[in-house]
Amino acid sequence: MSEEKKANVVDESVIKGNEAEEFIKKIAIKIIISMAILIVGVGIAVYYTSGAV
């Protein structure tokens, strides 16, 4: 019985680790997309406010 419990604890920690890794990847992707949108937006704003149009 104790060996089975130890195996279950190890399996659960591995699953939690994978979930945390996926969560971090999702956050990183969102940050990258947000930064790209911000950079494009600032670029457009600077272009229009510089009097180039």
CHARMM internal coordinates of N, CA and C (Angstrom, degrees):
IC EDIT
DIST 1 N 1 CA 1.4611
DIST 1 CA 1 C 1.5248
ANGL 1 N 1 CA 1 C 111.62
DIST 1 C 2 N 1.3126
ANGL 1 CA 1 C 2 N 118.07
DIHE 1 N 1 CA 1 C 2 N -44.50
DIST 2 N 2 CA 1.4588
ANGL 1 C 2 N 2 CA 120.00
DIHE 1 CA 1 C 2 N 2 CA -176.20
DIST 2 CA 2 C 1.5233
ANGL 2 N 2 CA 2 C 111.06
DIHE 1 C 2 N 2 CA 2 C -65.80
DIST 2 C 3 N 1.3475
ANGL 2 CA 2 C 3 N 117.24
DIHE 2 N 2 CA 2 C 3 N -33.87
DIST 3 N 3 CA 1.4577
ANGL 2 C 3 N 3 CA 119.74
DIHE 2 CA 2 C 3 N 3 CA 178.84
DIST 3 CA 3 C 1.5228
ANGL 3 N 3 CA 3 C 110.78
DIHE 2 C 3 N 3 CA 3 C -66.94
DIST 3 C 4 N 1.3217
ANGL 3 CA 3 C 4 N 116.56
DIHE 3 N 3 CA 3 C 4 N -38.23
DIST 4 N 4 CA 1.4651
ANGL 3 C 4 N 4 CA 120.37
DIHE 3 CA 3 C 4 N 4 CA 178.58
DIST 4 CA 4 C 1.5281
ANGL 4 N 4 CA 4 C 110.23
DIHE 3 C 4 N 4 CA 4 C -65.58
DIST 4 C 5 N 1.3158
ANGL 4 CA 4 C 5 N 117.36
DIHE 4 N 4 CA 4 C 5 N -40.76
DIST 5 N 5 CA 1.4614
ANGL 4 C 5 N 5 CA 120.71
DIHE 4 CA 4 C 5 N 5 CA 178.46
DIST 5 CA 5 C 1.5205
ANGL 5 N 5 CA 5 C 110.82
DIHE 4 C 5 N 5 CA 5 C -63.85
DIST 5 C 6 N 1.3228
ANGL 5 CA 5 C 6 N 116.96
DIHE 5 N 5 CA 5 C 6 N -41.60
DIST 6 N 6 CA 1.4630
ANGL 5 C 6 N 6 CA 120.13
DIHE 5 CA 5 C 6 N 6 CA 178.13
DIST 6 CA 6 C 1.5177
ANGL 6 N 6 CA 6 C 110.65
DIHE 5 C 6 N 6 CA 6 C -63.08
DIST 6 C 7 N 1.3239
ANGL 6 CA 6 C 7 N 117.34
DIHE 6 N 6 CA 6 C 7 N -40.72
DIST 7 N 7 CA 1.4664
ANGL 6 C 7 N 7 CA 121.34
DIHE 6 CA 6 C 7 N 7 CA 178.93
DIST 7 CA 7 C 1.5179
ANGL 7 N 7 CA 7 C 109.95
DIHE 6 C 7 N 7 CA 7 C -63.58
DIST 7 C 8 N 1.3221
ANGL 7 CA 7 C 8 N 117.63
DIHE 7 N 7 CA 7 C 8 N -40.99
DIST 8 N 8 CA 1.4651
ANGL 7 C 8 N 8 CA 120.84
DIHE 7 CA 7 C 8 N 8 CA 179.30
DIST 8 CA 8 C 1.5238
ANGL 8 N 8 CA 8 C 110.92
DIHE 7 C 8 N 8 CA 8 C -65.25
DIST 8 C 9 N 1.3089
ANGL 8 CA 8 C 9 N 117.37
DIHE 8 N 8 CA 8 C 9 N -40.33
DIST 9 N 9 CA 1.4680
ANGL 8 C 9 N 9 CA 120.64
DIHE 8 CA 8 C 9 N 9 CA 179.15
DIST 9 CA 9 C 1.5204
ANGL 9 N 9 CA 9 C 109.55
DIHE 8 C 9 N 9 CA 9 C -62.96
DIST 9 C 10 N 1.3206
ANGL 9 CA 9 C 10 N 117.86
DIHE 9 N 9 CA 9 C 10 N -43.26
DIST 10 N 10 CA 1.4603
ANGL 9 C 10 N 10 CA 121.26
DIHE 9 CA 9 C 10 N 10 CA 179.36
DIST 10 CA 10 C 1.5158
ANGL 10 N 10 CA 10 C 109.78
DIHE 9 C 10 N 10 CA 10 C -63.57
DIST 10 C 11 N 1.3326
ANGL 10 CA 10 C 11 N 118.26
DIHE 10 N 10 CA 10 C 11 N -44.70
DIST 11 N 11 CA 1.4674
ANGL 10 C 11 N 11 CA 121.48
DIHE 10 CA 10 C 11 N 11 CA 179.71
DIST 11 CA 11 C 1.5215
ANGL 11 N 11 CA 11 C 110.88
DIHE 10 C 11 N 11 CA 11 C -61.53
DIST 11 C 12 N 1.3193
ANGL 11 CA 11 C 12 N 118.44
DIHE 11 N 11 CA 11 C 12 N -42.83
DIST 12 N 12 CA 1.4671
ANGL 11 C 12 N 12 CA 121.22
DIHE 11 CA 11 C 12 N 12 CA -179.25
DIST 12 CA 12 C 1.5237
ANGL 12 N 12 CA 12 C 110.91
DIHE 11 C 12 N 12 CA 12 C -64.86
DIST 12 C 13 N 1.3153
ANGL 12 CA 12 C 13 N 118.06
DIHE 12 N 12 CA 12 C 13 N -39.40
DIST 13 N 13 CA 1.4616
ANGL 12 C 13 N 13 CA 119.65
DIHE 12 CA 12 C 13 N 13 CA -179.68
DIST 13 CA 13 C 1.5226
ANGL 13 N 13 CA 13 C 110.39
DIHE 12 C 13 N 13 CA 13 C -67.99
DIST 13 C 14 N 1.3256
ANGL 13 CA 13 C 14 N 118.05
DIHE 13 N 13 CA 13 C 14 N -34.24
DIST 14 N 14 CA 1.4645
ANGL 13 C 14 N 14 CA 120.63
DIHE 13 CA 13 C 14 N 14 CA 177.75
DIST 14 CA 14 C 1.5184
ANGL 14 N 14 CA 14 C 109.42
DIHE 13 C 14 N 14 CA 14 C -66.57
DIST 14 C 15 N 1.3209
ANGL 14 CA 14 C 15 N 117.12
DIHE 14 N 14 CA 14 C 15 N -42.70
DIST 15 N 15 CA 1.4704
ANGL 14 C 15 N 15 CA 120.40
DIHE 14 CA 14 C 15 N 15 CA 179.11
DIST 15 CA 15 C 1.5248
ANGL 15 N 15 CA 15 C 109.56
DIHE 14 C 15 N 15 CA 15 C -62.83
DIST 15 C 16 N 1.3262
ANGL 15 CA 15 C 16 N 117.47
DIHE 15 N 15 CA 15 C 16 N -43.90
DIST 16 N 16 CA 1.4624
ANGL 15 C 16 N 16 CA 120.21
DIHE 15 CA 15 C 16 N 16 CA 179.93
DIST 16 CA 16 C 1.5158
ANGL 16 N 16 CA 16 C 110.62
DIHE 15 C 16 N 16 CA 16 C -62.78
DIST 16 C 17 N 1.3290
ANGL 16 CA 16 C 17 N 117.33
DIHE 16 N 16 CA 16 C 17 N -38.62
DIST 17 N 17 CA 1.4593
ANGL 16 C 17 N 17 CA 120.88
DIHE 16 CA 16 C 17 N 17 CA 178.52
DIST 17 CA 17 C 1.5165
ANGL 17 N 17 CA 17 C 111.04
DIHE 16 C 17 N 17 CA 17 C -62.81
DIST 17 C 18 N 1.3316
ANGL 17 CA 17 C 18 N 117.16
DIHE 17 N 17 CA 17 C 18 N -42.93
DIST 18 N 18 CA 1.4634
ANGL 17 C 18 N 18 CA 120.73
DIHE 17 CA 17 C 18 N 18 CA 179.08
DIST 18 CA 18 C 1.5201
ANGL 18 N 18 CA 18 C 110.53
DIHE 17 C 18 N 18 CA 18 C -65.11
DIST 18 C 19 N 1.3276
ANGL 18 CA 18 C 19 N 116.84
DIHE 18 N 18 CA 18 C 19 N -40.92
DIST 19 N 19 CA 1.4632
ANGL 18 C 19 N 19 CA 120.32
DIHE 18 CA 18 C 19 N 19 CA 179.20
DIST 19 CA 19 C 1.5241
ANGL 19 N 19 CA 19 C 110.09
DIHE 18 C 19 N 19 CA 19 C -63.78
DIST 19 C 20 N 1.3096
ANGL 19 CA 19 C 20 N 117.34
DIHE 19 N 19 CA 19 C 20 N -40.74
DIST 20 N 20 CA 1.4634
ANGL 19 C 20 N 20 CA 120.49
DIHE 19 CA 19 C 20 N 20 CA 179.07
DIST 20 CA 20 C 1.5230
ANGL 20 N 20 CA 20 C 110.36
DIHE 19 C 20 N 20 CA 20 C -64.88
DIST 20 C 21 N 1.3206
ANGL 20 CA 20 C 21 N 116.32
DIHE 20 N 20 CA 20 C 21 N -39.87
DIST 21 N 21 CA 1.4660
ANGL 20 C 21 N 21 CA 119.71
DIHE 20 CA 20 C 21 N 21 CA 179.45
DIST 21 CA 21 C 1.5209
ANGL 21 N 21 CA 21 C 110.55
DIHE 20 C 21 N 21 CA 21 C -64.30
DIST 21 C 22 N 1.3314
ANGL 21 CA 21 C 22 N 117.06
DIHE 21 N 21 CA 21 C 22 N -42.96
DIST 22 N 22 CA 1.4653
ANGL 21 C 22 N 22 CA 120.34
DIHE 21 CA 21 C 22 N 22 CA 178.12
DIST 22 CA 22 C 1.5255
ANGL 22 N 22 CA 22 C 110.66
DIHE 21 C 22 N 22 CA 22 C -64.29
DIST 22 C 23 N 1.3352
ANGL 22 CA 22 C 23 N 117.09
DIHE 22 N 22 CA 22 C 23 N -39.19
DIST 23 N 23 CA 1.4585
ANGL 22 C 23 N 23 CA 121.53
DIHE 22 CA 22 C 23 N 23 CA 179.28
DIST 23 CA 23 C 1.5251
ANGL 23 N 23 CA 23 C 110.35
DIHE 22 C 23 N 23 CA 23 C -62.58
DIST 23 C 24 N 1.3260
ANGL 23 CA 23 C 24 N 116.30
DIHE 23 N 23 CA 23 C 24 N -43.44
DIST 24 N 24 CA 1.4684
ANGL 23 C 24 N 24 CA 120.69
DIHE 23 CA 23 C 24 N 24 CA 178.91
DIST 24 CA 24 C 1.5216
ANGL 24 N 24 CA 24 C 110.36
DIHE 23 C 24 N 24 CA 24 C -64.57
DIST 24 C 25 N 1.3368
ANGL 24 CA 24 C 25 N 117.12
DIHE 24 N 24 CA 24 C 25 N -40.02
DIST 25 N 25 CA 1.4633
ANGL 24 C 25 N 25 CA 120.25
DIHE 24 CA 24 C 25 N 25 CA 178.50
DIST 25 CA 25 C 1.5231
ANGL 25 N 25 CA 25 C 110.71
DIHE 24 C 25 N 25 CA 25 C -63.14
DIST 25 C 26 N 1.3424
ANGL 25 CA 25 C 26 N 117.23
DIHE 25 N 25 CA 25 C 26 N -41.63
DIST 26 N 26 CA 1.4675
ANGL 25 C 26 N 26 CA 120.23
DIHE 25 CA 25 C 26 N 26 CA 179.08
DIST 26 CA 26 C 1.5234
ANGL 26 N 26 CA 26 C 110.46
DIHE 25 C 26 N 26 CA 26 C -62.61
DIST 26 C 27 N 1.3315
ANGL 26 CA 26 C 27 N 117.22
DIHE 26 N 26 CA 26 C 27 N -42.60
DIST 27 N 27 CA 1.4616
ANGL 26 C 27 N 27 CA 120.80
DIHE 26 CA 26 C 27 N 27 CA 179.36
DIST 27 CA 27 C 1.5227
ANGL 27 N 27 CA 27 C 109.92
DIHE 26 C 27 N 27 CA 27 C -64.13
DIST 27 C 28 N 1.3378
ANGL 27 CA 27 C 28 N 117.17
DIHE 27 N 27 CA 27 C 28 N -42.55
DIST 28 N 28 CA 1.4642
ANGL 27 C 28 N 28 CA 120.62
DIHE 27 CA 27 C 28 N 28 CA -179.74
DIST 28 CA 28 C 1.5185
ANGL 28 N 28 CA 28 C 110.68
DIHE 27 C 28 N 28 CA 28 C -62.47
DIST 28 C 29 N 1.3216
ANGL 28 CA 28 C 29 N 117.71
DIHE 28 N 28 CA 28 C 29 N -41.92
DIST 29 N 29 CA 1.4643
ANGL 28 C 29 N 29 CA 121.09
DIHE 28 CA 28 C 29 N 29 CA 178.96
DIST 29 CA 29 C 1.5257
ANGL 29 N 29 CA 29 C 110.07
DIHE 28 C 29 N 29 CA 29 C -64.01
DIST 29 C 30 N 1.3312
ANGL 29 CA 29 C 30 N 117.39
DIHE 29 N 29 CA 29 C 30 N -42.81
DIST 30 N 30 CA 1.4644
ANGL 29 C 30 N 30 CA 120.33
DIHE 29 CA 29 C 30 N 30 CA 178.79
DIST 30 CA 30 C 1.5257
ANGL 30 N 30 CA 30 C 110.85
DIHE 29 C 30 N 30 CA 30 C -62.65
DIST 30 C 31 N 1.3243
ANGL 30 CA 30 C 31 N 117.36
DIHE 30 N 30 CA 30 C 31 N -40.51
DIST 31 N 31 CA 1.4665
ANGL 30 C 31 N 31 CA 120.65
DIHE 30 CA 30 C 31 N 31 CA 179.52
DIST 31 CA 31 C 1.5264
ANGL 31 N 31 CA 31 C 110.13
DIHE 30 C 31 N 31 CA 31 C -64.40
DIST 31 C 32 N 1.3317
ANGL 31 CA 31 C 32 N 117.25
DIHE 31 N 31 CA 31 C 32 N -43.09
DIST 32 N 32 CA 1.4621
ANGL 31 C 32 N 32 CA 120.62
DIHE 31 CA 31 C 32 N 32 CA -179.59
DIST 32 CA 32 C 1.5202
ANGL 32 N 32 CA 32 C 110.30
DIHE 31 C 32 N 32 CA 32 C -63.22
DIST 32 C 33 N 1.3299
ANGL 32 CA 32 C 33 N 117.61
DIHE 32 N 32 CA 32 C 33 N -45.11
DIST 33 N 33 CA 1.4679
ANGL 32 C 33 N 33 CA 121.06
DIHE 32 CA 32 C 33 N 33 CA 179.23
DIST 33 CA 33 C 1.5243
ANGL 33 N 33 CA 33 C 110.34
DIHE 32 C 33 N 33 CA 33 C -63.22
DIST 33 C 34 N 1.3272
ANGL 33 CA 33 C 34 N 116.81
DIHE 33 N 33 CA 33 C 34 N -43.69
DIST 34 N 34 CA 1.4659
ANGL 33 C 34 N 34 CA 120.29
DIHE 33 CA 33 C 34 N 34 CA 179.54
DIST 34 CA 34 C 1.5212
ANGL 34 N 34 CA 34 C 111.46
DIHE 33 C 34 N 34 CA 34 C -62.18
DIST 34 C 35 N 1.3167
ANGL 34 CA 34 C 35 N 117.62
DIHE 34 N 34 CA 34 C 35 N -41.45
DIST 35 N 35 CA 1.4661
ANGL 34 C 35 N 35 CA 120.84
DIHE 34 CA 34 C 35 N 35 CA 179.06
DIST 35 CA 35 C 1.5218
ANGL 35 N 35 CA 35 C 110.73
DIHE 34 C 35 N 35 CA 35 C -65.17
DIST 35 C 36 N 1.3384
ANGL 35 CA 35 C 36 N 117.03
DIHE 35 N 35 CA 35 C 36 N -39.54
DIST 36 N 36 CA 1.4632
ANGL 35 C 36 N 36 CA 119.76
DIHE 35 CA 35 C 36 N 36 CA 179.46
DIST 36 CA 36 C 1.5249
ANGL 36 N 36 CA 36 C 110.11
DIHE 35 C 36 N 36 CA 36 C -63.71
DIST 36 C 37 N 1.3276
ANGL 36 CA 36 C 37 N 117.00
DIHE 36 N 36 CA 36 C 37 N -43.71
DIST 37 N 37 CA 1.4730
ANGL 36 C 37 N 37 CA 120.92
DIHE 36 CA 36 C 37 N 37 CA 178.69
DIST 37 CA 37 C 1.5210
ANGL 37 N 37 CA 37 C 110.03
DIHE 36 C 37 N 37 CA 37 C -63.48
DIST 37 C 38 N 1.3267
ANGL 37 CA 37 C 38 N 117.00
DIHE 37 N 37 CA 37 C 38 N -41.69
DIST 38 N 38 CA 1.4587
ANGL 37 C 38 N 38 CA 121.02
DIHE 37 CA 37 C 38 N 38 CA 179.67
DIST 38 CA 38 C 1.5239
ANGL 38 N 38 CA 38 C 111.12
DIHE 37 C 38 N 38 CA 38 C -63.00
DIST 38 C 39 N 1.3257
ANGL 38 CA 38 C 39 N 117.03
DIHE 38 N 38 CA 38 C 39 N -44.46
DIST 39 N 39 CA 1.4670
ANGL 38 C 39 N 39 CA 120.70
DIHE 38 CA 38 C 39 N 39 CA -179.54
DIST 39 CA 39 C 1.5228
ANGL 39 N 39 CA 39 C 110.72
DIHE 38 C 39 N 39 CA 39 C -63.50
DIST 39 C 40 N 1.3334
ANGL 39 CA 39 C 40 N 117.00
DIHE 39 N 39 CA 39 C 40 N -43.34
DIST 40 N 40 CA 1.4697
ANGL 39 C 40 N 40 CA 120.50
DIHE 39 CA 39 C 40 N 40 CA 178.65
DIST 40 CA 40 C 1.5287
ANGL 40 N 40 CA 40 C 109.65
DIHE 39 C 40 N 40 CA 40 C -63.56
DIST 40 C 41 N 1.3208
ANGL 40 CA 40 C 41 N 117.03
DIHE 40 N 40 CA 40 C 41 N -43.34
DIST 41 N 41 CA 1.4643
ANGL 40 C 41 N 41 CA 120.77
DIHE 40 CA 40 C 41 N 41 CA -179.68
DIST 41 CA 41 C 1.5145
ANGL 41 N 41 CA 41 C 112.07
DIHE 40 C 41 N 41 CA 41 C -62.91
DIST 41 C 42 N 1.3056
ANGL 41 CA 41 C 42 N 117.15
DIHE 41 N 41 CA 41 C 42 N -43.08
DIST 42 N 42 CA 1.4603
ANGL 41 C 42 N 42 CA 120.68
DIHE 41 CA 41 C 42 N 42 CA 178.68
DIST 42 CA 42 C 1.5226
ANGL 42 N 42 CA 42 C 109.80
DIHE 41 C 42 N 42 CA 42 C -66.11
DIST 42 C 43 N 1.3127
ANGL 42 CA 42 C 43 N 116.41
DIHE 42 N 42 CA 42 C 43 N -39.38
DIST 43 N 43 CA 1.4663
ANGL 42 C 43 N 43 CA 119.78
DIHE 42 CA 42 C 43 N 43 CA 177.49
DIST 43 CA 43 C 1.5156
ANGL 43 N 43 CA 43 C 112.15
DIHE 42 C 43 N 43 CA 43 C -60.70
DIST 43 C 44 N 1.3169
ANGL 43 CA 43 C 44 N 116.65
DIHE 43 N 43 CA 43 C 44 N -44.37
DIST 44 N 44 CA 1.4652
ANGL 43 C 44 N 44 CA 120.97
DIHE 43 CA 43 C 44 N 44 CA 178.26
DIST 44 CA 44 C 1.5252
ANGL 44 N 44 CA 44 C 110.48
DIHE 43 C 44 N 44 CA 44 C -63.68
DIST 44 C 45 N 1.3215
ANGL 44 CA 44 C 45 N 116.97
DIHE 44 N 44 CA 44 C 45 N -44.16
DIST 45 N 45 CA 1.4502
ANGL 44 C 45 N 45 CA 121.70
DIHE 44 CA 44 C 45 N 45 CA 179.85
DIST 45 CA 45 C 1.5296
ANGL 45 N 45 CA 45 C 110.86
DIHE 44 C 45 N 45 CA 45 C -61.00
DIST 45 C 46 N 1.3058
ANGL 45 CA 45 C 46 N 117.71
DIHE 45 N 45 CA 45 C 46 N -45.63
DIST 46 N 46 CA 1.4682
ANGL 45 C 46 N 46 CA 121.25
DIHE 45 CA 45 C 46 N 46 CA 179.37
DIST 46 CA 46 C 1.5284
ANGL 46 N 46 CA 46 C 109.89
DIHE 45 C 46 N 46 CA 46 C -64.42
DIST 46 C 47 N 1.3124
ANGL 46 CA 46 C 47 N 116.72
DIHE 46 N 46 CA 46 C 47 N -40.42
DIST 47 N 47 CA 1.4746
ANGL 46 C 47 N 47 CA 120.39
DIHE 46 CA 46 C 47 N 47 CA -179.89
DIST 47 CA 47 C 1.5209
ANGL 47 N 47 CA 47 C 110.90
DIHE 46 C 47 N 47 CA 47 C -60.39
DIST 47 C 48 N 1.3393
ANGL 47 CA 47 C 48 N 116.66
DIHE 47 N 47 CA 47 C 48 N -46.83
DIST 48 N 48 CA 1.4661
ANGL 47 C 48 N 48 CA 119.44
DIHE 47 CA 47 C 48 N 48 CA -178.10
DIST 48 CA 48 C 1.5209
ANGL 48 N 48 CA 48 C 113.71
DIHE 47 C 48 N 48 CA 48 C -73.37
DIST 48 C 49 N 1.3314
ANGL 48 CA 48 C 49 N 117.10
DIHE 48 N 48 CA 48 C 49 N -32.42
DIST 49 N 49 CA 1.4584
ANGL 48 C 49 N 49 CA 119.53
DIHE 48 CA 48 C 49 N 49 CA -178.78
DIST 49 CA 49 C 1.5297
ANGL 49 N 49 CA 49 C 112.58
DIHE 48 C 49 N 49 CA 49 C -83.11
DIST 49 C 50 N 1.3143
ANGL 49 CA 49 C 50 N 116.98
DIHE 49 N 49 CA 49 C 50 N -12.39
DIST 50 N 50 CA 1.4661
ANGL 49 C 50 N 50 CA 119.29
DIHE 49 CA 49 C 50 N 50 CA -179.04
DIST 50 CA 50 C 1.5186
ANGL 50 N 50 CA 50 C 111.94
DIHE 49 C 50 N 50 CA 50 C -80.90
DIST 50 C 51 N 1.3183
ANGL 50 CA 50 C 51 N 117.59
DIHE 50 N 50 CA 50 C 51 N -8.36
DIST 51 N 51 CA 1.4519
ANGL 50 C 51 N 51 CA 120.98
DIHE 50 CA 50 C 51 N 51 CA 179.03
DIST 51 CA 51 C 1.5193
ANGL 51 N 51 CA 51 C 112.95
DIHE 50 C 51 N 51 CA 51 C 84.24
DIST 51 C 52 N 1.3148
ANGL 51 CA 51 C 52 N 116.88
DIHE 51 N 51 CA 51 C 52 N 17.07
DIST 52 N 52 CA 1.4613
ANGL 51 C 52 N 52 CA 120.49
DIHE 51 CA 51 C 52 N 52 CA -179.10
DIST 52 CA 52 C 1.5330
ANGL 52 N 52 CA 52 C 111.31
DIHE 51 C 52 N 52 CA 52 C -74.64
DIST 52 C 53 N 1.3232
ANGL 52 CA 52 C 53 N 116.10
DIHE 52 N 52 CA 52 C 53 N -19.44
DIST 53 N 53 CA 1.4679
ANGL 52 C 53 N 53 CA 119.17
DIHE 52 CA 52 C 53 N 53 CA -177.45
DIST 53 CA 53 C 1.5117
ANGL 53 N 53 CA 53 C 110.22
DIHE 52 C 53 N 53 CA 53 C -92.39
END
COOR INIT
IC SEED 1 N 1 CA 1 C
IC BUILD
